[in-house]
Amino acid sequence: MRRSLSPVLALVLLLPACHGRAREPASTPAPPSTAAQRPASDGATVEVKTAAGNTLRVQVEVARTEQERARGLMFRRSLAPDAGMLFAMPADDDWAFWMKNTLIPLDLIYADRDGVVVGVIEDARPLDEASRRVGKPSRYVLEVNGGWCRKHGVGAGARLTLPQ
């Protein structure tokens, strides 16, 4: 004879899985199966205007939900040269990012709500669990391949034009 869980027991078992995080995941998302891998871009483009006046385009996936932000670019083995992930954060804050389960070096570009770059972290080391932050509030974080910012002259003061 099969017994089902009582509604109270089911709620007690479910509650820990629903607890959110402010800055870093409480647990590590499982690696996606090959079929569940995201495409290289979800069709959005971020334009980056450097202090020198150059305009660069990055094809991005946009991480809007807590689950998408928690997974980020974890478990990826490569990233196209002008591709990245844009993290749309829920509020202005001095956001911390880590590289746990991230297999490729990344540059992190932090921008305020107006798209002005407030700081850059270059060549974040793969698989490192150290928290990285720029010490200034940001609303968006754009992750691109490690070395991309140095190669293109992107730093604080650059401006991002974000997808709608």
For each residue, the residues with C-beta under 8 A, 3 or more apart:
1:
2:
3:
4:
5: 9 10 13
6: 9 10
7: 10 11
8: 11 12
9: 5 6 12 13
10: 5 6 7 13 14
11: 7 8 14 15
12: 8 9 15
13: 5 9 10 16
14: 10 11 17 18
15: 11 12 18 19
16: 13 19
17: 14
18: 14 15
19: 15 16 26
20: 66
21: 24 25 26 66 70
22:
23: 93 95 96 131
24: 21 96 98 131
25: 21 28 29 70
26: 19 21
27:
28: 25 74 100 101
29: 25 67 70 71 74 101
30:
31: 74 75 101
32: 36 37 38 71 75
33: 36 37
34: 37
35:
36: 32 33
37: 32 33 34
38: 32 42 61
39: 42 61
40: 59 61 79 80 83
41: 44 59 60 61 83
42: 38 39 60 61 62
43:
44: 41 59 60 61 62 86 163
45: 57 58 59 60 163
46: 57 58 60 84 86 142 160 161 162 163
47: 55 56 57 58 160 161
48: 55 56 57 58 109 142 152 154 158 159 160 161
49: 53 54 55 56 158 159 160 161
50: 53 54 55 56 152 153 154 155 158
51: 153 155 157 158
52: 153
53: 49 50
54: 49 50 152 153
55: 47 48 49 50
56: 47 48 49 50 82 152 154
57: 45 46 47 48 82
58: 45 46 47 48 82 83 84 142 144
59: 40 41 44 45 80 82 83 84
60: 41 42 44 45 46 83 84 85 86 142 163
61: 38 39 40 41 42 44 84 85 86
62: 42 44 68 85 86 88 163
63: 68 69 71 72 85 86 87 88
64: 68 69 88
65: 68 69
66: 20 21 69 70
67: 29 70 71
68: 62 63 64 65 71 72
69: 63 64 65 66 72 87 89
70: 21 25 29 66 67
71: 29 32 63 67 68 74
72: 63 68 69 85 87 97 102 143
73: 76 79 85 102 104 106 143
74: 28 29 31 71 100 101 102 103
75: 31 32 101 102 103
76: 73 79 102 103 104
77: 103 104
78: 104
79: 40 73 76 83 84 104 106 144 145
80: 40 59 83
81: 145 148
82: 56 57 58 59
83: 40 41 58 59 60 79 80 144 145
84: 46 58 59 60 61 79 142 143 144 145
85: 60 61 62 63 72 73 142 143
86: 44 46 60 61 62 63 140 141 142 143 162 163
87: 63 69 72 95 140 141 142 143
88: 62 63 64 139 140
89: 69 92 93 95 138 139 140 141
90:
91: 139
92: 89 112 113 137 138 139
93: 23 89 137 138
94: 133 134 135 136 137 138
95: 23 87 89 110 133 138 141
96: 23 24 131 132 133
97: 72 108 121 124 131 132 133 141 143
98: 24 128 129 130 131 132
99: 102 106 124 125 126 127 128 129 130 132
100: 28 74 127 128 129
101: 28 29 31 74 75 127
102: 72 73 74 75 76 99 106 124 126 127
103: 74 75 76 77 126 127
104: 73 76 77 78 79 126 145 146
105: 123 124 125 126 145 146 147
106: 73 79 99 102 123 124 143 144 145 146
107: 120 121 122 123 124 143 144 145 146 147 148 149 150 154
108: 97 120 121 124 132 141 142 143
109: 48 117 120 141 142 143 144 149 154 158 160
110: 95 117 118 119 120 121 134 136 138 140 141
111: 114 115 116 117 118 138 139 140 141 142 160
112: 92 115 116 118 136 137 138 139 140
113: 92 139 140
114: 111
115: 111 112 140 159 160 161 162
116: 111 112 157 158 159 160
117: 109 110 111 120 154 155 156 157 158 159 160
118: 110 111 112 134 136 137 138 156
119: 110 134 135 136 138 156
120: 107 108 109 110 117 134 149 154 155 156
121: 97 107 108 110 124 132 134
122: 107 146 147 149 150
123: 105 106 107 146 147
124: 97 99 102 105 106 107 108 121 128 132 146
125: 99 105 128
126: 99 102 103 104 105
127: 99 100 101 102 103
128: 98 99 100 124 125
129: 98 99 100
130: 98 99
131: 23 24 96 97 98
132: 96 97 98 99 108 121 124
133: 94 95 96 97
134: 94 110 118 119 120 121 138
135: 94 119
136: 94 110 112 118 119
137: 92 93 94 112 118
138: 89 92 93 94 95 110 111 112 118 119 134 141
139: 88 89 91 92 111 112 113
140: 86 87 88 89 110 111 112 113 115 160 162
141: 86 87 89 95 97 108 109 110 111 138
142: 46 48 58 60 84 85 86 87 108 109 111 160
143: 72 73 84 85 86 87 97 106 107 108 109
144: 58 79 83 84 106 107 109 148 149
145: 79 81 83 84 104 105 106 107 148
146: 104 105 106 107 122 123 124
147: 105 107 122 123 150 151
148: 81 107 144 145 151 152 154
149: 107 109 120 122 144 152 153 154 155
150: 107 122 147 153
151: 147 148
152: 48 50 54 56 148 149
153: 50 51 52 54 149 150
154: 48 50 56 107 109 117 120 148 149 158
155: 50 51 117 120 149 158
156: 117 118 119 120
157: 51 116 117
158: 48 49 50 51 109 116 117 154 155
159: 48 49 115 116 117
160: 46 47 48 49 109 111 115 116 117 140 142
161: 46 47 48 49 115
162: 46 86 115 140
163: 44 45 46 60 62 86
164:
